[in-house]
Amino acid sequence: MTQKVGIAGTGAIGKAVAKALLEGIDGLELGAISDLRQNLDIGVPYVDFDVLTESCDLIVECLPPQAVPALTQATFARNKDLTLISSCALLMFPNILENHKQSTSRIYVPSGALTGMDGIKALKELGIKRSKIVSTKPPKGLLGAPHVEKMGIDLMQIRRKERLFAGNALEAAKGFPANANVAATLSLAGIGPEQTDVEVWADPEAFGNTHEVTVEGEFSTIRVQVTNTPDPANPKSSMLAAQSIVATLRDINNSLVVL
Ligand SMILES: NC(=O)c1ccc[n+]([C@@H]2O[C@H](COP(=O)([O-])OP(=O)(O)OC[C@H]3O[C@@H](n4cnc5c(N)ncnc54)[C@H](O)[C@@H]3O)[C@@H](O)[C@H]2O)c1
């Protein structure tokens, strides 16, 4: 039976997911969309979160983190499954996971702009001693971050690579909600937000958004580096993040799933 997919947020990421669904993903079809702006004319109805979660079987979250609690509330109330790309929201709004306890919804957190979650989850079974992510972005990709504004950092005056933040994933999620999803996802796959170390750097010469992950266990050390060209539709995002949702959607009905 074909499952109906509802996309919440049709910005840079949601649009790419809508395109993939219209091109064809086995067992799934695009049923409805929610966004404040009706910016896609693809013959699919724009509806509110209540209608989206009532009329669709699987919800795809592609919203700013602040809009996520309202969506999860509507989704969990109807016990619908959800892919959630704004993983920062799970750290910023602990009520989301608290409310989830009353629901049978499954939450899929795609790897987003990151990679290597498979090995990190495997290493966790043996015990992780240390987990760290260093994210480096061109300054304009960090515009509007609450940490930048609070510290009075003038991003446009940065002339050489500079560390803007060092802390844990929980603090990073609050200080950089649009940039620290990678840190949040790493912390959820690994040893949790308070134990996951995060650094955020601004580099005016950076070609793209780079994430360097180091996870140490007793028997293995995992080092992963990803460099993503900023998504032209939103320089804070990357095209890999949208395609990680598409890959997750394909896995839902694949008979062979490589994790
Ligand atoms: N996990 C990761 O690695 C990763 C990587 C990149 C981006 N992200 C996150 O993915 C999310 C989406 O990113 P994007 O680049 O598509 O963002 P975007 O700003 O391009 O799109 C967000 C869309 O949500 C809509 N929207 C805002 N508030 C809404 C509301 N209350 N109800 C309905 N629609 C609303 C906006 O109109 C916009 O179309 C962001 O939270 C971003 O931080 C995660």
The ligand as an SDF file (V2000), in Angstrom:
LIG
                    3D

 44 48  0  0  0  0  0  0  0  0999 V2000
   20.5360   17.8430   10.3460 N   0  0  0  0  0  0  0  0  0  0  0  0
   21.3340   18.5540    9.5640 C   0  0  0  0  0  0  0  0  0  0  0  0
   22.5020   18.2170    9.3750 O   0  0  0  0  0  0  0  0  0  0  0  0
   20.8150   19.7820    8.8970 C   0  0  0  0  0  0  0  0  0  0  0  0
   21.5340   20.3420    7.8400 C   0  0  0  0  0  0  0  0  0  0  0  0
   21.0170   21.4820    7.2220 C   0  0  0  0  0  0  0  0  0  0  0  0
   19.8430   22.0720    7.6920 C   0  0  0  0  0  0  0  0  0  0  0  0
   19.2020   21.5180    8.7450 N   0  0  0  0  0  0  0  0  0  0  0  0
   17.9610   22.1220    9.2770 C   0  0  0  0  0  0  0  0  0  0  0  0
   16.8850   21.7910    8.4100 O   0  0  0  0  0  0  0  0  0  0  0  0
   15.8410   22.7680    8.5880 C   0  0  0  0  0  0  0  0  0  0  0  0
   15.3350   23.2310    7.2240 C   0  0  0  0  0  0  0  0  0  0  0  0
   16.4180   23.8380    6.5210 O   0  0  0  0  0  0  0  0  0  0  0  0
   16.1700   24.6730    5.1710 P   0  0  0  0  0  0  0  0  0  0  0  0
   17.5200   25.0050    4.6570 O   0  0  0  0  0  0  0  0  0  0  0  0
   15.1990   23.9800    4.2830 O   0  0  0  0  0  0  0  0  0  0  0  0
   15.4640   25.9780    5.7750 O   0  0  0  0  0  0  0  0  0  0  0  0
   14.6850   27.1140    4.9700 P   0  0  0  0  0  0  0  0  0  0  0  0
   14.7370   28.3350    5.8070 O   0  0  0  0  0  0  0  0  0  0  0  0
   15.1490   27.1790    3.5570 O   0  0  0  0  0  0  0  0  0  0  0  0
   13.1620   26.5510    4.9420 O   0  0  0  0  0  0  0  0  0  0  0  0
   12.3160   26.5380    6.0830 C   0  0  0  0  0  0  0  0  0  0  0  0
   10.8840   26.6330    5.5950 C   0  0  0  0  0  0  0  0  0  0  0  0
    9.9970   26.5390    6.7100 O   0  0  0  0  0  0  0  0  0  0  0  0
    8.9410   27.4840    6.5360 C   0  0  0  0  0  0  0  0  0  0  0  0
    8.3900   27.8040    7.8510 N   0  0  0  0  0  0  0  0  0  0  0  0
    8.9140   28.5970    8.8200 C   0  0  0  0  0  0  0  0  0  0  0  0
    8.1270   28.6160    9.9190 N   0  0  0  0  0  0  0  0  0  0  0  0
    7.0610   27.8320    9.6250 C   0  0  0  0  0  0  0  0  0  0  0  0
    5.8780   27.4710   10.3420 C   0  0  0  0  0  0  0  0  0  0  0  0
    5.6490   27.9080   11.5930 N   0  0  0  0  0  0  0  0  0  0  0  0
    4.9870   26.6570    9.7150 N   0  0  0  0  0  0  0  0  0  0  0  0
    5.1920   26.2080    8.4590 C   0  0  0  0  0  0  0  0  0  0  0  0
    6.3020   26.5310    7.7200 N   0  0  0  0  0  0  0  0  0  0  0  0
    7.2190   27.3180    8.3010 C   0  0  0  0  0  0  0  0  0  0  0  0
    9.5940   28.6730    5.8560 C   0  0  0  0  0  0  0  0  0  0  0  0
    8.6400   29.4710    5.1900 O   0  0  0  0  0  0  0  0  0  0  0  0
   10.5730   27.9660    4.9020 C   0  0  0  0  0  0  0  0  0  0  0  0
    9.9790   27.7130    3.6330 O   0  0  0  0  0  0  0  0  0  0  0  0
   16.4650   23.8950    9.4330 C   0  0  0  0  0  0  0  0  0  0  0  0
   16.0960   23.7510   10.7960 O   0  0  0  0  0  0  0  0  0  0  0  0
   17.9630   23.6360    9.2970 C   0  0  0  0  0  0  0  0  0  0  0  0
   18.6960   24.1340   10.3900 O   0  0  0  0  0  0  0  0  0  0  0  0
   19.6420   20.3760    9.3400 C   0  0  0  0  0  0  0  0  0  0  0  0
  1  2  1  0
  2  3  2  0
  2  4  1  0
  4  5  1  0
  4 44  2  0
  5  6  2  0
  6  7  1  0
  7  8  2  0
  8  9  1  0
  8 44  1  0
  9 10  1  0
  9 42  1  0
 10 11  1  0
 11 12  1  0
 11 40  1  0
 12 13  1  0
 13 14  1  0
 14 15  2  0
 14 16  1  0
 14 17  1  0
 17 18  1  0
 18 19  2  0
 18 20  1  0
 18 21  1  0
 21 22  1  0
 22 23  1  0
 23 24  1  0
 23 38  1  0
 24 25  1  0
 25 26  1  0
 25 36  1  0
 26 27  1  0
 26 35  1  0
 27 28  2  0
 28 29  1  0
 29 30  1  0
 29 35  2  0
 30 31  1  0
 30 32  2  0
 32 33  1  0
 33 34  2  0
 34 35  1  0
 36 37  1  0
 36 38  1  0
 38 39  1  0
 40 41  1  0
 40 42  1  0
 42 43  1  0
M  CHG  2   8   1  16  -1
M  END
$$$$
